[in-house]
Every structure is written in C-alpha cells, then in structure tokens.
C-alpha cells in the first residue's frame, strides 16, 4: 500500500484548524557579523583550553594531516601570545 500526501485545507484529521506558520521577519547577515562570530568562537576555545591547561589534561589537535596530543604545558592560549 502506498502512502500519498493529503491536502488538509488548513484542518487536521480531527477537524481542528491548524495555524499557519508565520515567516520569521528577522534576518541575520552573517557576513556582517563574521568578525564578531569569530571572536566569540575564539573566546570559547581559549576558555576550554585554559580549563585543560589548569587541570593538567592534554588536548588532541590536527596538525599537518595527523592527530597530535599536546601536553598541558605546551598549550598556548591566544590571549597569552
């Protein structure tokens, strides 16, 4: 048996009206906000790296096409440089 799409004319199967979705009028221009987004991401990465460094945990990173383990004493935060 094949399922087919059924037109409901704005009503559900039990006869109740289904509200139409309203279009979101807010628009985001990610190009204009790119610098702010990058700054926030870098801040989040620095925060997490500082936690690893304080707790003495190594971090895995991707360098030259390979996964390398960075010991906590070699973790460099962008705020330190």
Secondary structure as UniProt FT lines:
FT   TURN            9..10
FT   TURN            13..14
FT   TURN            30..33
FT   HELIX           34..55
FT   STRAND          59..63
FT   TURN            64..65
FT   STRAND          66..70
FT   HELIX           72..74
FT   TURN            78..80
//
